[in-house]
Amino acid sequence: MGERERAVEDVVNAWRGRRVFLTGHTGFKGGWLALWLARRGTLVRGYALDPPTEPNLFTLARVGSVAEDVRGDILDRPALEAAMREFAPEVVFHLAAQPLVRRSYADPLGTWMTNAMGTAYVLEAVRKTPSVRAVVCVTTDKCYENHEWERPYRERDALGGHDPYSSSKACAEIISAAFRRSFFAPDRPGAGHVALATARAGNVIGGGDWSEDRLIPDLIRGFHTGAPVIIRRPEAIRPWQHVLEPLYGYLLLAEHLLAGDTACETAFNFGPAEEDAWTVERVADFLVRAWGDGAAWVRDADAGAHEAGILRLDASWAREKLEWHPRLGIEEALRWTADWYRAWQRCGQKSTDLQQESYAQMAAYENWSHE
């Protein structure tokens, strides 16, 4: 085995044999994370509702064949606590959520219950599970009080949220901080220390997402039917990144927590390079060109309910503390995304494993070459 192959093996070995409880494994990001952990030899128990769309990544990538699949609602406290306690995990990744801004306007109470109280229920289950050593709660870049600033948001900026979704994720951040200080602090007498961090990721793209009212899934659906895709707010700016980028950050963050790095028990932004914060229009134009076959889009005359116009993230803390940084520029991320859907459209094949392996090779080789 060469040095490069050993470097990849070292990355894998960090998770081999660990027990991970993952909420939201039937969703887009949760499915990718479950697959990646399983490839690293991790014992994964997923806890989630049924897949939210048809088709979906969970079914296509056979996530249930590599992770233990437990169906349940995070708002069902007895079932959640029993599932976690019985599995006795060492690490918990909390990704289960109502993830859509526009749906939060239609169901604000359900959104607040799932995203705010659901987070509280997960952390209460952690409090009752002595085996847990580290928790990563995933929120969103939209948890900040958005002032439409040109400058990127930093972890110490004020939390807020104009819409129910954004505010519910700000609530999840506050709840996580309260659990950290009240129940999980290392200096609290009589309490078991649990290292808890939150992760705020930018707009995540990649194959296997069929969510409603999201740019990439909307474009792919339109490309398949041959109809021009109607797009709202094409001038809006977002921090786009491939799904594997923040997932790698979550894994690095958990590794630091497990290693006892108390400075990491805080919030982290995971976002792209500043030049990769593109407008919706620019992303759509790039995918139209990459797809071909007459793909097209048109502006929606009705922009709908309020959504942020400008949103950028400053991920310098993750770069400094975790030595994490994006490895796929926006153009490569969009190509990987288009390739995934193309393979699925043409012959039902998915490139999930191939893309995960390619990304892991990039990360491991880069780490090895800098030593």
Secondary structure as UniProt FT lines:
FT   HELIX           3..13
FT   TURN            14..17
FT   STRAND          19..23
FT   TURN            24..26
FT   HELIX           28..39
FT   TURN            40..41
FT   STRAND          43..48
FT   HELIX           57..60
FT   TURN            61..62
FT   HELIX           63..65
FT   STRAND          68..71
FT   TURN            74..75
FT   HELIX           77..87
FT   STRAND          91..94
FT   HELIX           101..106
FT   HELIX           108..112
FT   HELIX           113..117
FT   HELIX           118..127
FT   TURN            130..131
FT   STRAND          134..138
FT   HELIX           141..143
FT   TURN            155..156
FT   HELIX           164..182
FT   TURN            186..187
FT   TURN            189..190
FT   STRAND          195..201
FT   STRAND          203..205
FT   TURN            207..208
FT   TURN            212..213
FT   HELIX           215..225
FT   STRAND          229..231
FT   TURN            234..235
FT   STRAND          237..242
FT   HELIX           244..258
FT   TURN            259..260
FT   HELIX           262..264
FT   STRAND          267..270
FT   HELIX           274..276
FT   STRAND          277..279
FT   HELIX           280..291
FT   TURN            293..294
FT   STRAND          297..299
FT   HELIX           316..322
FT   HELIX           330..347
FT   HELIX           352..369
//
